[in-house]
Amino acid sequence: MSKFDRQYFMEKNGKRIHFIAIGGAAMHNLALALHQKGYNISGSDDEINEPSRSRLSGAGLLPSVMGWFPEKITGELDAIILGMHARADNPELLRAQQLGLKIFSYPEYLYEFSKHKLRVVIGGSHGKTTITAMILHVLKQRSIDFDYMVGAKLDGFDTMVRLSEKAPLIVLEGDEYLSSPIDRRPKFHLYHADIALLSGIAWDHINVFPTYAEYVRQFQIYVDQIPPAGTIVYCSNDQEVLKVIEDTSSYCKKVPYSIPAHRIKNGKTYLIHNDAEGHQKETGLEIFGDHNLMNLLGAKEVCSLLGISDDDFYNAVSSFKGAARRLEKLGSNETLTVFKDFAHSPSKLKATIEAVKNQYPDRQVIACMELHTFSSLTGNFLAEYNGSMEKADEAIVYFNPLTIAHKKLKPVSPEQVRDAFQRSDLVVFTESDKLRKHLLDKKHENAVLLMMSSGTYDGIDLEVFTGELLAKRTVTA
């Protein structure tokens, strides 16, 4: 595959780039970032949902008609960026291949743009979005110039991607999923990290990594790629991560991290650390949970490698409120607090529930999760959820049989779900209206409701629903 040369990336204007599957979360943000740089951007998709639709429309980049149109692909284009949502037989892709155009997956494009920069890559089965967001928050607070790509909307950042000519470093969230329909390499293999972080390993994406060993091998490759002058920052609490670090062929520097000293008082978490003069100090945080505290310490080690002092890091990170949908508080009143979270895999589910239970030990924790991804809806993977909701006072699972049919998977029954979670009192719903009614009818007294999903519970607006729950309590109080 042909590559852009350095001059191509350093020129600011006149670039004509077409996005195949422009509506994806990462794809549309990259399109917006290049549009802001003055590039001539076009794109196609067969379906574009919110918030991608509104954001592309606001920039004048929303396709006027949904679908694939080979006539859009001409020899005048400088490059094609191919999204994972497209298929290998996509008619626009086939036309681009016929014309011999430069075709990139978005991780390939990010690497080509940034190969003259210091590349920081945050990888792991869980926590990578939050760790990346923490690092970006601290860098911005310290007025350091940087480029980035992160997998969630962050307060204070207009887009999830920034590309510039002058920034000396780029921070990349390193997803282990495939790069494109014609490039089956994991995204984080393409970034070639100078500074890498590995937060944890827990089997996911079984549609492309059908065995646990094959999944773990992707992280081994990720670490083995680090050059001798590079650094791997890794979570020493994760046994699988420790094995990968022990087995790596890389001679890079190795920096471990774990859970920092802390305490919880009146529902707020405080870090306990020494300042530059050696005096013990406590720093209050907006976030909570052991998994987030480990994320924070991993971010601190990366920031230290970037020249940020511990004192400056703690001062900056104290105002970090989290990435979108990562233990995001939707609202509260005197008897109920509602959070939403992206947790959907077994390890994320368990960590998130434990975090809420530890933060609110005197409250009833009602945990509701949606089985939505390919992995979570696959019968032979369901057993991985055994014990993942045991810390919840009430556990609820929702899934839509139509989603299973759409993904062309074998049907899953509520009984299978109960058996998999190994919890006899698990409440299972397959209709979102019944789930809503169940939660609205409950008398919430001193409770925390935790809504966890990578989906939408088939159209439930959680912000609006939270308002209904809290208003109901106000009316009946």
C-alpha positions in Angstrom: 0.0 0.0 0.0 1.3 3.4 -1.0 2.1 5.9 1.8 1.9 9.7 2.0 5.2 11.4 2.1 6.2 14.0 4.8 5.5 16.9 2.5 1.9 15.7 1.9 1.1 16.0 5.6 2.9 19.3 6.1 1.0 21.1 3.4 -2.1 22.8 4.9 -4.5 23.1 2.0 -5.7 21.6 -1.2 -6.1 18.0 0.0 -9.1 16.1 -1.2 -9.9 13.2 1.1 -13.0 11.0 0.9 -14.3 9.0 3.9 -16.0 5.7 3.2 -18.2 5.2 6.3 -17.8 8.8 7.5 -20.5 8.4 10.3 -18.4 6.3 12.7 -17.4 7.9 16.1 -13.7 8.0 15.2 -14.2 8.6 11.5 -16.4 11.6 11.7 -14.1 13.2 14.3 -11.2 12.7 12.0 -13.2 14.2 9.1 -14.0 17.2 11.3 -10.4 17.7 12.3 -9.1 17.6 8.7 -12.0 19.9 7.6 -10.9 22.4 10.3 -7.4 22.3 8.8 -8.7 23.4 5.5 -8.8 20.0 3.7 -11.5 19.3 1.1 -13.5 16.5 2.8 -16.3 14.4 1.3 -17.8 11.2 2.6 -20.5 8.5 2.3 -22.3 6.1 4.6 -25.4 4.0 4.6 -26.5 5.1 8.0 -25.4 8.0 10.3 -26.8 8.4 13.8 -26.5 11.1 16.5 -24.3 12.8 17.5 -22.3 12.2 14.2 -25.2 13.4 12.1 -25.6 16.8 13.7 -21.9 17.4 14.0 -21.2 16.5 10.3 -24.3 18.6 9.3 -23.0 21.6 11.2 -19.7 21.4 9.3 -21.4 20.9 6.0 -20.0 17.4 5.7 -23.2 15.3 6.0 -23.9 13.4 2.8 -27.0 14.6 1.1 -28.2 11.0 0.5 -27.3 7.9 2.4 -25.7 5.1 0.5 -22.6 4.2 -1.5 -21.9 6.0 -4.8 -18.8 4.8 -6.8 -19.1 7.9 -9.0 -17.9 10.0 -6.0 -14.5 8.2 -6.3 -12.4 10.0 -9.0 -8.8 10.3 -9.8 -8.9 13.9 -8.4 -9.0 12.5 -4.8 -5.7 12.5 -2.9 -6.7 9.7 -0.5 -9.4 7.5 0.8 -9.9 6.8 4.5 -11.8 3.6 5.0 -13.9 3.0 8.1 -14.5 -0.4 9.8 -18.2 -0.1 9.2 -17.7 -0.6 5.5 -17.5 -4.0 3.9 -14.6 -5.4 1.8 -16.9 -5.4 -1.2 -18.0 -1.8 -0.8 -18.6 -0.3 -4.2 -16.7 2.9 -3.4 -13.8 0.9 -2.1 -13.7 -1.3 -5.2 -13.7 1.8 -7.4 -10.8 3.4 -5.3 -8.8 0.2 -5.7 -9.5 0.1 -9.4 -8.2 3.7 -9.7 -5.1 2.9 -7.6 -5.9 5.6 -5.0 -4.2 5.8 -1.7 -6.4 4.0 0.8 -5.9 4.3 4.6 -7.6 3.0 7.7 -7.9 5.9 10.2 -5.2 4.4 12.5 -2.8 4.2 9.4 -3.6 7.9 8.6 -3.0 9.0 12.2 0.4 7.2 12.2 1.5 8.7 8.9 0.5 12.1 10.1 2.3 11.8 13.4 5.4 9.6 12.7 7.6 12.7 13.2 6.1 13.3 16.7 6.5 11.6 20.1 3.7 9.0 20.1 2.0 8.1 23.4 -0.4 5.1 23.0 -2.8 4.0 25.8 -3.9 0.4 25.4 -5.8 -2.2 27.4 -9.1 -4.0 27.5 -10.5 -1.4 29.9 -9.7 2.1 31.2 -7.9 3.3 28.0 -10.5 6.1 27.3 -10.4 7.4 30.9 -6.5 7.2 31.1 -6.2 9.0 27.7 -8.7 11.6 28.9 -6.8 12.2 32.2 -3.6 12.8 30.3 -5.3 15.2 27.9 -6.9 17.1 30.8 -3.5 17.5 32.5 -1.6 18.5 29.4 -4.3 21.1 28.6 -4.2 22.4 32.2 -0.4 22.8 31.9 -0.7 24.6 28.5 1.3 22.0 26.7 0.8 21.7 22.9 -0.3 18.3 21.8 -2.3 16.3 19.3 -4.6 13.5 20.2 -7.3 10.9 19.4 -9.6 9.7 22.2 -12.7 7.5 22.0 -15.2 9.7 23.9 -16.4 13.3 24.0 -14.4 15.3 26.7 -15.3 18.6 28.4 -13.2 21.4 27.0 -12.4 19.6 23.7 -14.4 20.4 20.5 -13.5 17.1 18.8 -12.2 13.7 19.7 -9.3 14.2 17.3 -6.7 17.0 16.9 -4.0 17.1 14.2 -1.5 19.9 13.8 1.9 20.5 12.2 3.6 22.1 15.3 2.6 19.9 18.3 5.6 17.8 19.3 3.6 14.9 20.7 0.4 13.0 20.1 -1.6 11.0 22.6 -3.6 8.1 21.0 -6.2 5.8 22.6 -5.0 2.4 21.4 -8.0 0.2 20.5 -7.3 -3.5 20.0 -10.1 -3.9 17.4 -9.4 -4.3 13.7 -8.3 -1.4 11.6 -10.5 -1.8 8.5 -12.3 -4.4 6.5 -9.2 -4.9 4.4 -6.6 -4.5 7.2 -7.2 -7.1 9.9 -4.5 -5.7 12.2 -5.5 -4.3 15.6 -5.5 -0.5 15.5 -2.9 -0.1 18.3 -0.4 -2.2 16.3 -0.3 0.6 13.7 0.6 3.4 16.0 4.1 2.2 17.0 4.2 3.7 20.4 7.3 5.5 21.9 5.5 5.6 25.3 2.9 2.9 25.7 0.6 2.0 28.5 -1.1 -1.3 29.2 -4.0 -1.1 31.7 -5.3 -4.6 31.7 -6.3 -7.7 29.7 -9.8 -9.3 29.7 -11.1 -11.2 26.8 -13.3 -9.2 24.4 -14.1 -9.0 20.6 -14.6 -12.8 20.3 -15.9 -12.3 16.7 -12.4 -11.6 15.6 -10.4 -13.2 18.5 -12.2 -16.4 19.0 -9.8 -17.7 21.7 -8.4 -16.0 24.8 -4.9 -16.9 23.7 -5.3 -15.2 20.4 -6.7 -12.1 22.1 -3.8 -11.9 24.6 -1.3 -12.3 21.7 -2.4 -8.9 20.3 -1.2 -7.2 23.5 2.1 -9.1 23.4 2.7 -7.8 19.9 1.8 -4.3 21.0 4.4 -4.4 23.8 7.0 -6.2 21.7 6.9 -3.3 19.1 8.1 -0.7 21.6 11.7 0.4 20.6 14.6 0.0 23.1 14.5 3.8 23.8 10.8 3.6 24.5 8.8 2.9 27.7 5.9 0.7 28.7 3.8 1.8 31.7 1.8 -1.1 33.0 -0.7 -2.1 35.6 1.0 -4.5 38.1 -2.3 -5.6 39.6 -3.2 -7.5 36.4 -1.7 -11.0 36.3 -2.1 -11.3 32.5 -0.4 -7.9 32.0 2.5 -9.1 34.2 2.9 -12.2 32.0 3.0 -10.1 28.8 5.7 -7.8 30.4 7.8 -10.7 31.5 7.6 -12.4 28.1 8.2 -9.3 25.9 11.1 -9.2 23.5 11.4 -5.5 23.8 14.3 -4.0 25.8 12.3 -0.8 26.6 12.0 0.8 30.0 9.3 -0.8 32.2 7.3 1.3 34.7 4.6 -0.4 36.9 1.7 1.3 38.6 -1.0 0.1 41.0 -3.7 1.6 43.3 -2.5 4.8 45.1 -3.0 5.5 48.7 -6.4 7.2 49.3 -9.4 7.5 51.6 -13.1 8.1 51.1 -14.9 10.6 53.3 -18.5 11.7 53.0 -18.8 10.2 49.5 -15.6 11.9 48.1 -12.3 10.2 47.4 -9.0 11.8 48.5 -5.6 10.9 47.2 -2.9 10.7 49.9 0.6 11.7 48.6 3.7 13.7 49.4 4.3 17.1 47.8 7.6 18.3 46.4 8.9 19.2 49.9 8.0 15.7 51.3 4.9 16.8 53.3 1.9 14.5 53.2 -1.0 16.0 51.4 -4.5 15.0 50.4 -6.0 15.9 47.0 -9.8 15.6 46.5 -11.0 14.0 43.3 -14.1 14.3 41.2 -13.8 10.6 40.2 -13.9 7.4 42.4 -13.4 3.7 42.3 -10.2 1.5 42.5 -10.2 1.1 38.8 -10.2 4.8 38.2 -7.5 5.3 40.9 -5.3 2.8 39.0 -6.2 4.7 35.8 -5.1 7.9 37.5 -1.7 6.5 38.6 -1.1 5.2 35.1 -1.8 8.6 33.7 0.6 10.2 36.3 3.4 7.9 35.2 2.9 8.8 31.6 2.7 12.5 32.4 5.9 12.2 34.4 7.7 10.8 31.3 6.4 13.9 29.5 8.1 16.2 32.0 5.1 17.0 34.3 5.9 17.1 38.0 3.8 15.2 40.5 2.6 18.3 42.2 1.5 19.8 38.8 -0.2 16.5 37.9 -2.2 16.3 41.2 -3.2 19.9 41.0 -4.5 19.5 37.4 -6.2 16.1 37.8 -8.2 17.1 40.8 -10.6 18.9 38.5 -11.0 15.9 36.1 -14.6 14.8 36.0 -14.3 11.8 33.7 -15.0 11.0 30.1 -18.5 10.9 28.7 -20.4 7.8 29.8 -17.7 6.7 32.2 -19.4 6.8 35.7 -21.1 9.9 34.6 -23.6 11.3 37.2 -26.9 12.1 35.5 -28.7 13.5 38.6 -29.6 13.0 42.2 -32.0 14.0 45.0 -32.2 13.1 48.7 -32.9 9.4 48.1 -31.6 8.5 44.6 -28.4 9.1 42.6 -28.3 7.9 38.9 -25.1 7.1 37.0 -24.5 5.9 33.5 -21.5 4.0 32.4 -20.1 2.4 29.2 -19.4 -0.8 31.1 -20.5 -3.9 29.1 -17.7 -6.5 29.3 -17.5 -8.7 32.4 -14.3 -7.0 33.8 -15.7 -3.5 33.3 -19.1 -4.5 34.8 -17.5 -5.9 37.9 -15.1 -2.9 38.4 -17.8 -0.3 37.9 -20.3 -2.0 40.3 -17.6 -2.4 43.0 -16.6 1.2 42.6 -20.1 2.5 43.2 -20.6 0.1 46.1 -17.4 1.2 47.8 -18.2 4.8 47.3 -21.7 4.5 48.6 -21.5 1.7 51.2 -24.7 2.7 53.0 -26.8 2.8 49.9 -28.6 0.1 47.9 -26.9 -0.3 44.5 -29.3 -1.2 41.7 -27.2 -2.3 38.7 -28.8 -2.4 35.3 -26.7 -3.5 32.3 -27.5 -4.1 28.6 -26.2 -7.1 26.7 -25.5 -5.3 23.4 -22.2 -6.2 21.8 -21.4 -9.2 19.6 -19.4 -10.8 22.4 -21.9 -10.3 25.1 -24.7 -11.8 23.0 -22.8 -14.9 22.1 -23.9 -18.0 24.0 -20.5 -19.4 24.7 -19.1 -16.1 26.0 -22.0 -15.5 28.4 -20.3 -17.7 31.1 -17.6 -15.0 31.3 -20.2 -12.9 33.2 -20.2 -15.3 36.2 -20.0 -13.2 39.4 -19.7 -9.9 37.6 -22.7 -8.4 39.3 -22.4 -10.1 42.7 -21.7 -6.8 44.5 -25.0 -5.2 43.4 -27.9 -5.3 45.8 -30.3 -5.7 42.8 -29.0 -6.9 39.4 -30.9 -6.3 36.2 -30.0 -7.4 32.7 -31.6 -6.2 29.5 -31.2 -7.5 26.0 -33.3 -7.3 22.8 -33.8 -10.6 20.9 -34.1 -8.6 17.7 -30.5 -7.4 18.2 -29.3 -10.9 18.4 -31.1 -11.8 15.2 -29.7 -8.7 13.5 -26.2 -9.9 14.4 -27.1 -13.3 13.1 -26.3 -15.0 16.4 -28.1 -18.0 18.0 -31.0 -17.0 20.2 -30.4 -16.4 23.9 -33.0 -17.0 26.5 -33.5 -15.2 29.9 -32.8 -18.6 31.5 -29.4 -18.7 29.8 -28.6 -15.3 31.0 -29.5 -16.1 34.6 -27.4 -19.3 34.5 -24.4 -17.4 33.0 -24.5 -14.6 35.7 -24.9 -17.3 38.4 -27.4 -15.1 40.3 -30.8 -16.6 41.1 -32.4 -13.3 41.8 -31.2 -11.7 38.5 -34.1 -9.8 36.8 -34.0 -10.1 33.0 -36.0 -7.9 30.6 -36.3 -8.2 26.8 -38.5 -5.2 26.3 -37.3 -1.7 27.0 -40.8 -0.4 28.0 -41.1 -3.0 30.7 -37.6 -2.1 32.0 -38.6 1.5 32.2 -41.8 0.7 34.0 -40.0 -1.6 36.5 -37.5 1.2 37.4 -40.2 3.9 37.6 -42.4 1.8 39.8 -39.7 1.1 42.3 -39.7 3.1 45.5 -36.1 4.2 45.6 -35.0 4.9 49.2 -31.3 5.7 49.7 -30.3 4.1 46.4 -27.9 4.4 43.6 -29.1 3.4 40.1 -26.2 2.4 37.8 -27.2 2.1 34.1 -24.4 0.3 32.1 -24.4 -0.2 28.4 -22.5 0.5 25.1 -25.9 0.9 23.6 -29.1 2.8 24.3 -31.5 0.2 25.9 -33.3 0.5 22.5 -33.9 4.2 22.6 -34.2 5.1 26.2 -32.9 8.7 26.7 -31.1 8.2 30.0 -30.9 12.0 30.7 -34.7 12.3 30.2 -35.4 9.1 32.1 -33.3 10.3 35.1 -35.4 13.4 35.2 -38.6 11.3 35.3 -37.2 9.1 38.1 -36.1 12.1 40.2 -39.4 14.0 39.5 -41.4 11.0 40.6 -39.7 11.0 44.0 -40.3 14.8 44.4 -44.0 14.4 43.7 -44.6 11.4 46.0 -42.3 12.6 48.8 
